[in-house]
Amino acid sequence: MNIDPKSELAKGFVTTVGIVSSRGEHGNNLMAAEWTYLVSYSPAMITVHIGNRKSKATAENITETGVFGVSLAATHQNVITSIIGNNTGHETDKIAALEELGYHFDVAETTGVLLAKDSVFTAECKLVKIEPIGDHTMFIGEVVAMEEGTSDDPILYSKKKYWKVGSEVEKPSEEERERFKEVIARHQKNEVSE
């Protein structure tokens, strides 16, 4: 079964947006990746998923150098993510365009990739695995340096639009959780499995 990326079903997913940075044959490059997330705490590992539909300068740079950066995009970086998400590094010098618009990036000390310091966080990663998955390729990197950013307001992406985090949804009360434990205890199987 396939899911049409433009379908209502696909639009129901909610993700954050990573500003993925790379350097290599295509120079310094940035791309927006909604499938960017932490996959391990110890050691810290981050994965980014890059589409296979057309050749991607970011994928080629990461494969060549074995390093990449991730800046988790904040809401005030919506212009950056729009520009880097809708243009390819094969055809456009996205960094020069962003600099002309007044945006600036720092060079990471460990990997030499560019980072957007005014994001939610920045991480420098050393590539540990490349895995083709359907119509994307997953790049997993071990975090070699990480820094908290200046924003605590990440962009959310859903229904082909950007969103802000809204109000908190409260967890069940302590009283409710105690009741859950009692019900679950009555339904324990003889053999415990995961």
Sine and cosine of phi, psi and omega as CSV:
sin_phi,cos_phi,sin_psi,cos_psi,sin_omega,cos_omega
0.00,0.00,0.60,-0.80,0.08,-1.00
-0.90,-0.43,0.42,-0.91,0.11,-0.99
-0.90,-0.44,0.83,-0.55,0.06,-1.00
-0.93,0.36,0.86,-0.50,-0.04,-1.00
-0.87,0.50,-0.30,0.95,0.01,-1.00
-0.99,-0.11,0.02,1.00,-0.04,-1.00
-0.97,0.24,0.31,-0.95,0.06,-1.00
-0.88,0.47,-0.58,0.81,0.03,-1.00
-0.86,0.51,-0.75,0.66,-0.01,-1.00
-0.91,0.42,-0.54,0.84,-0.03,-1.00
-0.94,0.34,-0.23,0.97,-0.03,-1.00
-0.97,0.24,-0.29,0.96,0.00,-1.00
-0.96,0.27,0.51,-0.86,0.03,-1.00
-0.84,-0.55,0.77,-0.63,0.00,-1.00
-0.69,-0.72,0.23,-0.97,0.21,-0.98
-1.00,-0.01,0.03,-1.00,0.00,-1.00
-0.80,-0.59,0.82,-0.57,0.06,-1.00
-0.99,-0.14,0.67,-0.74,0.18,-0.98
-1.00,-0.03,0.97,-0.24,-0.08,-1.00
-1.00,-0.06,0.82,-0.57,-0.04,-1.00
-0.91,-0.40,0.56,-0.83,0.01,-1.00
-0.52,-0.85,0.25,-0.97,0.09,-1.00
-0.62,-0.79,0.41,-0.91,-0.01,-1.00
0.40,-0.92,-0.54,-0.84,-0.04,-1.00
-0.81,0.59,-0.55,0.83,-0.02,-1.00
-1.00,-0.06,0.30,0.95,-0.02,-1.00
0.95,0.31,-0.28,-0.96,0.09,-1.00
-0.95,0.30,0.68,-0.73,-0.04,-1.00
-0.59,-0.81,0.50,-0.87,0.07,-1.00
-0.79,-0.62,0.59,-0.80,0.14,-0.99
-0.63,-0.77,0.41,-0.91,0.08,-1.00
-0.99,-0.12,0.75,-0.67,0.01,-1.00
-0.74,-0.68,0.91,-0.42,0.03,-1.00
-0.96,0.29,-0.38,0.92,0.03,-1.00
-0.99,-0.13,0.96,0.28,0.02,-1.00
-0.76,-0.65,0.88,-0.48,-0.05,-1.00
-0.35,-0.94,0.31,-0.95,0.03,-1.00
-0.97,0.23,0.76,-0.65,0.01,-1.00
-0.90,-0.44,-0.14,0.99,0.04,-1.00
-0.39,-0.92,0.64,-0.77,0.08,-1.00
-1.00,0.03,-0.58,0.81,-0.11,-0.99
-0.64,-0.77,0.98,-0.19,-0.02,1.00
-0.96,0.27,0.41,-0.91,0.01,-1.00
-0.91,0.42,0.81,-0.58,0.03,-1.00
-0.69,-0.72,0.64,-0.76,0.03,-1.00
-0.84,-0.54,0.62,-0.79,0.08,-1.00
-0.89,-0.45,0.58,-0.82,0.14,-0.99
-0.79,-0.61,0.60,-0.80,-0.02,-1.00
-0.90,-0.44,0.81,-0.59,-0.08,-1.00
-0.88,-0.48,0.78,-0.63,-0.04,-1.00
-0.89,0.46,0.51,-0.86,-0.03,-1.00
-0.99,-0.16,-0.03,1.00,-0.15,-0.99
-0.87,0.49,-0.59,0.81,0.07,-1.00
-0.64,-0.77,0.32,-0.95,-0.03,-1.00
-0.87,0.50,0.72,-0.69,-0.05,-1.00
-0.92,-0.39,0.83,-0.56,0.02,-1.00
-0.87,0.49,-0.61,0.79,0.00,-1.00
-0.89,0.45,-0.73,0.69,0.00,-1.00
-0.87,0.49,-0.66,0.75,0.00,-1.00
-0.92,0.39,-0.66,0.75,0.04,-1.00
-0.89,0.45,-0.72,0.70,-0.02,-1.00
-0.89,0.45,-0.69,0.73,0.01,-1.00
-0.88,0.48,-0.64,0.77,-0.01,-1.00
-0.93,0.36,-0.73,0.69,-0.15,-0.99
-0.99,-0.13,-0.38,0.93,-0.02,-1.00
0.97,0.25,0.31,0.95,0.03,-1.00
-0.65,-0.76,0.43,-0.90,0.14,-0.99
-0.39,-0.92,0.28,-0.96,0.04,-1.00
-0.86,-0.51,0.40,-0.92,0.08,-1.00
-0.71,-0.70,0.80,-0.60,0.17,-0.99
-0.89,-0.45,0.91,-0.41,0.00,-1.00
-0.95,0.31,0.89,-0.45,-0.17,-0.99
-0.92,0.38,0.68,-0.73,0.09,-1.00
-0.99,-0.10,0.29,-0.96,-0.07,-1.00
-0.85,0.53,-0.57,0.82,-0.02,-1.00
-0.96,0.28,-0.05,1.00,0.03,-1.00
-0.98,-0.19,0.35,0.94,-0.03,-1.00
-0.88,0.48,-0.53,0.85,0.04,-1.00
-0.93,0.36,-0.70,0.71,0.02,-1.00
-0.85,0.53,-0.78,0.63,-0.07,-1.00
-0.91,0.41,-0.54,0.84,0.05,-1.00
-0.91,0.41,-0.70,0.71,-0.02,-1.00
-0.92,0.39,-0.73,0.68,-0.07,-1.00
-0.97,0.24,-0.33,0.94,0.03,-1.00
-1.00,0.10,-0.32,0.95,-0.07,-1.00
-0.93,-0.37,0.18,0.98,0.01,-1.00
-0.67,-0.74,0.50,-0.86,0.01,-1.00
-0.97,-0.23,0.61,-0.79,0.04,-1.00
-0.92,0.38,-0.24,0.97,0.09,-1.00
-0.95,0.31,-0.47,0.88,-0.11,-0.99
-0.91,-0.42,-0.32,0.95,-0.14,-0.99
-0.71,-0.70,0.70,-0.71,0.16,-0.99
-1.00,0.08,1.00,0.04,-0.10,-0.99
-0.90,0.44,-0.56,0.83,-0.02,-1.00
-0.93,0.37,-0.68,0.73,0.04,-1.00
-0.88,0.47,-0.65,0.76,0.02,-1.00
-0.89,0.45,-0.70,0.71,0.01,-1.00
-0.91,0.42,-0.64,0.77,0.04,-1.00
-0.89,0.45,-0.63,0.78,0.05,-1.00
-0.90,0.45,-0.50,0.87,0.04,-1.00
-0.99,0.10,-0.01,1.00,0.09,-1.00
0.98,-0.19,0.15,0.99,0.01,-1.00
-1.00,-0.09,0.55,-0.84,-0.02,-1.00
-0.71,-0.70,0.46,-0.89,-0.03,-1.00
-0.75,-0.66,0.50,-0.86,0.03,-1.00
-0.99,-0.12,0.53,-0.85,0.08,-1.00
-1.00,0.05,0.83,-0.56,-0.01,-1.00
-0.92,0.39,0.64,-0.77,-0.07,-1.00
-0.94,0.35,-0.63,0.78,-0.12,-0.99
-0.99,0.11,-0.70,0.72,-0.11,-0.99
-0.96,-0.29,-0.30,0.95,-0.02,-1.00
0.99,0.16,0.07,1.00,0.05,-1.00
-0.99,0.16,0.25,-0.97,0.04,-1.00
-1.00,0.08,0.57,-0.82,0.02,-1.00
-0.73,-0.68,0.57,-0.82,0.08,-1.00
-0.99,-0.10,1.00,-0.09,-0.13,-0.99
-0.90,0.44,-0.40,0.92,-0.04,-1.00
-1.00,-0.01,0.50,0.87,0.03,-1.00
-0.99,-0.12,-0.18,-0.98,0.01,-1.00
-0.95,0.31,-0.69,0.72,0.14,-0.99
-0.37,-0.93,0.32,-0.95,0.11,-0.99
-0.82,-0.58,0.54,-0.84,0.03,-1.00
-0.60,-0.80,0.63,-0.78,0.14,-0.99
-0.96,-0.28,0.72,-0.69,-0.11,-0.99
-0.79,-0.61,0.59,-0.81,0.12,-0.99
-0.97,-0.23,0.82,-0.57,-0.06,-1.00
-0.88,0.48,0.77,-0.64,0.06,-1.00
-0.87,-0.49,-0.34,0.94,-0.01,-1.00
-0.33,-0.94,0.61,-0.79,0.14,-0.99
-0.85,-0.52,0.77,-0.63,-0.05,-1.00
-0.66,-0.75,0.91,-0.42,0.11,-0.99
-0.92,0.40,0.74,-0.67,0.02,-1.00
-0.68,-0.74,0.97,-0.25,0.01,-1.00
0.83,0.56,-0.82,-0.58,-0.05,-1.00
-1.00,-0.04,0.24,0.97,0.06,-1.00
-0.74,-0.67,0.27,-0.96,0.15,-0.99
-0.88,-0.48,0.75,-0.66,-0.01,-1.00
-1.00,-0.07,0.79,-0.61,0.09,-1.00
-0.93,-0.37,0.88,-0.48,0.02,-1.00
-0.96,-0.28,0.77,-0.64,0.00,-1.00
-0.81,-0.59,0.63,-0.77,0.12,-0.99
-0.99,0.11,0.74,-0.67,-0.03,-1.00
-0.95,0.31,0.82,-0.57,0.03,-1.00
-0.95,-0.30,-0.26,0.96,0.09,-1.00
-0.36,-0.93,0.62,-0.78,-0.02,-1.00
-0.52,-0.86,0.56,-0.83,-0.01,-1.00
-0.57,-0.82,0.67,-0.74,0.08,-1.00
-0.93,0.36,0.66,-0.75,0.00,-1.00
-1.00,0.05,-0.14,-0.99,-0.05,-1.00
-1.00,-0.08,-0.07,1.00,-0.04,-1.00
-0.90,-0.45,0.55,-0.83,0.13,-0.99
-0.86,-0.50,0.50,0.87,-0.09,-1.00
-0.80,-0.60,0.98,0.20,-0.07,-1.00
-0.95,0.32,0.52,-0.86,0.16,-0.99
-0.95,0.31,0.68,-0.73,0.19,-0.98
-0.95,-0.32,0.55,-0.83,-0.03,-1.00
-0.83,-0.56,0.84,-0.54,0.03,-1.00
-0.35,-0.94,0.55,-0.84,0.04,-1.00
0.84,0.54,0.55,0.84,0.01,-1.00
0.89,0.46,0.43,0.90,0.01,-1.00
-0.69,-0.72,0.34,-0.94,0.11,-0.99
-1.00,0.01,0.56,-0.83,0.00,-1.00
-0.68,-0.74,0.30,-0.95,0.12,-0.99
-0.96,-0.27,0.43,-0.90,0.12,-0.99
-0.92,0.39,0.74,-0.68,-0.02,-1.00
-0.99,-0.12,-0.56,-0.83,-0.05,-1.00
-0.97,0.24,0.43,-0.90,-0.02,-1.00
-0.94,0.34,0.64,-0.77,0.12,-0.99
-0.99,-0.13,0.85,-0.52,-0.08,-1.00
-0.96,0.29,0.61,-0.79,0.08,-1.00
-0.96,0.27,0.29,-0.96,0.07,-1.00
-0.84,0.55,0.51,-0.86,-0.03,-1.00
-0.93,0.38,0.23,-0.97,0.04,-1.00
-0.87,0.49,-0.64,0.76,0.02,-1.00
-0.88,0.48,-0.70,0.72,0.03,-1.00
-0.90,0.44,-0.66,0.75,-0.01,-1.00
-0.91,0.42,-0.57,0.82,0.07,-1.00
-0.91,0.42,-0.65,0.76,0.05,-1.00
-0.90,0.45,-0.66,0.75,0.03,-1.00
-0.85,0.53,-0.70,0.71,-0.02,-1.00
-0.86,0.52,-0.66,0.75,0.01,-1.00
-0.90,0.44,-0.70,0.71,0.00,-1.00
-0.91,0.41,-0.71,0.71,-0.01,-1.00
-0.89,0.45,-0.63,0.77,0.02,-1.00
-0.87,0.50,-0.57,0.82,0.01,-1.00
-0.95,0.30,-0.25,0.97,-0.07,-1.00
-0.90,-0.44,0.35,0.94,0.04,-1.00
-0.94,0.34,0.66,-0.75,0.07,-1.00
-0.99,0.13,0.37,-0.93,0.00,-1.00
-0.89,0.46,-0.69,0.73,0.03,-1.00
-0.98,-0.22,0.78,-0.63,0.00,-1.00
-1.00,0.03,0.80,-0.61,0.09,-1.00
-0.69,-0.72,0.28,-0.96,-0.03,-1.00
-0.98,-0.19,0.00,0.00,0.00,0.00
